[in-house]
C-alpha cells in the first residue's frame, strides 16, 4: 500500500512540475515512479512528455515504445505515445489525428490540447 502511495505522489509531482514548465523536475518524479511501478504506461508517458520538453528525443522514443508495449490494445496513453512518435518523425498530420483521438477519449487532457494548439 505504501508503494502505491509513493507512486501516486511521484505521478502528482511529475504532472504538477510539467504543468509549471519544470520539465527536469517532472522527469525525475516520473523516473522515480517508474522504478516502483515499471509496468504503468501512464508513468512512461509522463517520462516521454517531460523528456520532450527537455529535448531528450531518444528517451521520448524509448518511453513511447514502452507505453505501446504495455498498452498494445490502444487507449489514451497509446494514442498519445503515437502522437509523440509522429511528432518526432515530423508527421504532423498523423500526430494531430492521434491527438484528436486522445481528446475524444479524454476531453480534460490539457497536455493533448496544448500540443494540438
C-alpha positions in Angstrom: 0.0 0.0 0.0 2.8 2.4 0.8 4.5 1.8 -2.6 1.2 2.7 -4.3 1.0 5.9 -2.2 4.6 6.7 -3.2 3.9 6.1 -6.9 0.8 8.4 -6.8 2.8 11.1 -5.1 5.6 10.9 -7.7 3.0 11.0 -10.5 1.3 14.0 -9.0 4.7 15.7 -8.6 5.5 15.0 -12.2 2.2 16.2 -13.5 2.4 19.4 -11.5 6.0 20.1 -12.4 5.3 19.6 -16.1 2.3 21.9 -15.9 4.5 24.5 -14.3 7.2 24.2 -17.0 9.6 22.4 -14.8 10.4 19.5 -17.2 13.6 18.3 -15.4 11.7 18.1 -12.1 8.9 16.2 -13.8 11.3 13.8 -15.5 12.9 13.0 -12.1 9.5 12.4 -10.5 8.3 10.1 -13.3 11.6 8.2 -13.2 11.2 7.6 -9.5 7.6 6.4 -10.1 8.8 4.1 -12.9 11.3 2.4 -10.5 8.4 1.5 -8.2 5.8 0.6 -10.8 7.6 -0.2 -14.1 4.6 -1.6 -15.9 2.4 1.5 -15.7 2.0 3.0 -19.2 1.0 6.4 -17.8 4.2 6.8 -16.0 6.2 6.1 -19.1 4.0 8.5 -21.0 4.8 11.2 -18.3 8.5 10.4 -18.9 8.1 10.9 -22.6 6.2 14.2 -22.2 8.8 15.6 -19.7 11.7 14.5 -21.9 10.1 16.0 -25.0 10.3 19.3 -23.2 13.9 18.7 -22.3 14.8 17.9 -25.9 15.8 14.3 -24.9 14.3 12.7 -28.0 15.9 9.3 -27.6 14.3 9.0 -24.2 11.0 10.1 -25.7 11.2 7.4 -28.3 12.0 4.7 -25.8 9.3 5.8 -23.3 6.7 5.9 -26.1 7.6 2.4 -27.3 7.3 1.2 -23.7 3.8 2.7 -23.5 2.8 0.9 -26.7 4.3 -2.4 -25.3 2.4 -2.0 -22.1 -0.9 -0.9 -23.7 -1.0 -2.7 -27.1 -4.8 -2.7 -27.3 -4.8 1.1 -27.7 -6.3 3.6 -25.3 -5.4 7.2 -24.5 -1.8 6.5 -23.4 -1.1 4.5 -26.5 -2.7 7.2 -28.7 -0.6 10.0 -27.0 2.5 7.9 -27.4 1.8 7.5 -31.1 1.2 11.2 -31.4 4.6 12.0 -29.8 6.3 9.4 -32.1 4.7 11.0 -35.1 5.8 14.4 -33.9 9.4 13.2 -33.6 9.1 11.9 -37.2 7.7 15.2 -38.4 4.4 13.6 -39.4 2.3 16.4 -38.1 -1.0 15.4 -39.7 -0.8 12.0 -38.2 0.2 13.4 -34.8 -2.9 15.6 -34.9 -5.1 12.6 -35.7 -3.8 10.8 -32.7 -4.2 13.9 -30.5 -7.8 14.2 -31.7 -8.4 10.6 -30.6 -6.8 11.3 -27.2 -9.1 14.4 -26.7 -12.1 12.4 -27.8 -11.4 9.8 -25.2 -10.2 12.3 -22.5 -11.6 15.8 -23.1 -9.9 17.1 -20.0 -6.4 16.2 -21.2 -4.7 19.6 -21.0 -1.4 18.3 -22.5 -3.2 17.0 -25.6 -5.0 20.3 -26.0 -1.7 22.2 -25.6 0.1 20.0 -28.2 -2.8 20.5 -30.6 -2.6 24.3 -30.4 
